[in-house]
């Protein structure tokens, strides 16, 4: 494996809010949470901006991956 980072696949936590998905990734010791275009668009539709998403991820110490 060329990238040893632990990444949480958001399909395992898709029913949760973004904040809760980030918390789950943080709790599991993952360095990143994968997101899909449909989830990104859904969060935009709830009023969370891209800047806010990135800030929430940074606050949780988790990156966002696609």
C-alpha positions as CSV (number, residue, x, y, z in Angstrom):
1,X,0.0,0.0,0.0
2,X,1.5,3.3,-1.0
3,X,-0.6,5.5,1.3
4,X,-0.7,4.2,4.9
5,X,-3.3,6.7,6.1
6,X,-6.5,5.3,7.7
7,X,-9.5,6.6,5.8
8,X,-13.1,6.1,6.9
9,X,-15.4,5.3,4.0
10,X,-18.4,7.4,4.5
11,X,-20.7,4.6,3.3
12,X,-20.4,3.1,6.8
13,X,-21.7,6.3,8.4
14,X,-23.7,7.9,5.6
15,X,-26.9,8.1,7.7
16,X,-25.1,10.5,10.2
17,X,-24.7,14.2,9.9
18,X,-21.3,15.5,8.6
19,X,-20.4,16.5,12.2
20,X,-21.2,13.0,13.4
21,X,-19.3,11.4,10.5
22,X,-16.3,13.4,11.4
23,X,-16.6,12.4,15.0
24,X,-16.8,8.8,14.1
25,X,-13.7,9.1,11.9
26,X,-11.8,10.8,14.7
27,X,-12.9,8.3,17.3
28,X,-11.8,5.4,15.0
29,X,-8.4,7.0,14.6
30,X,-8.8,7.8,10.9
31,X,-6.9,10.7,9.4
32,X,-9.5,11.3,6.7
33,X,-13.2,10.8,5.8
34,X,-14.1,9.9,2.2
35,X,-16.9,11.9,0.8
36,X,-18.8,11.5,-2.5
37,X,-20.1,14.3,-4.8
38,X,-23.7,13.5,-3.8
39,X,-22.9,13.8,-0.1
40,X,-21.0,17.1,-0.7
41,X,-24.0,18.5,-2.6
42,X,-26.4,17.3,0.1
43,X,-24.4,19.1,2.7
44,X,-24.3,22.3,0.5
45,X,-28.1,22.0,0.3
46,X,-28.4,22.0,4.0
47,X,-26.6,25.3,4.2
48,X,-23.1,24.1,5.1
49,X,-20.5,25.9,2.9
50,X,-17.4,24.3,1.6
51,X,-15.4,26.5,3.9
52,X,-17.5,25.3,6.9
53,X,-17.0,21.7,5.9
54,X,-13.3,22.1,5.7
55,X,-13.3,23.9,9.1
56,X,-15.4,21.2,10.7
57,X,-13.0,18.6,9.4
58,X,-10.0,20.6,10.6
59,X,-11.5,21.0,14.1
60,X,-12.0,17.3,14.3
61,X,-8.4,16.7,13.1
62,X,-9.7,14.7,10.1
63,X,-9.1,15.5,6.4
64,X,-11.7,15.1,3.7
65,X,-10.9,12.7,0.8
66,X,-12.7,11.8,-2.3
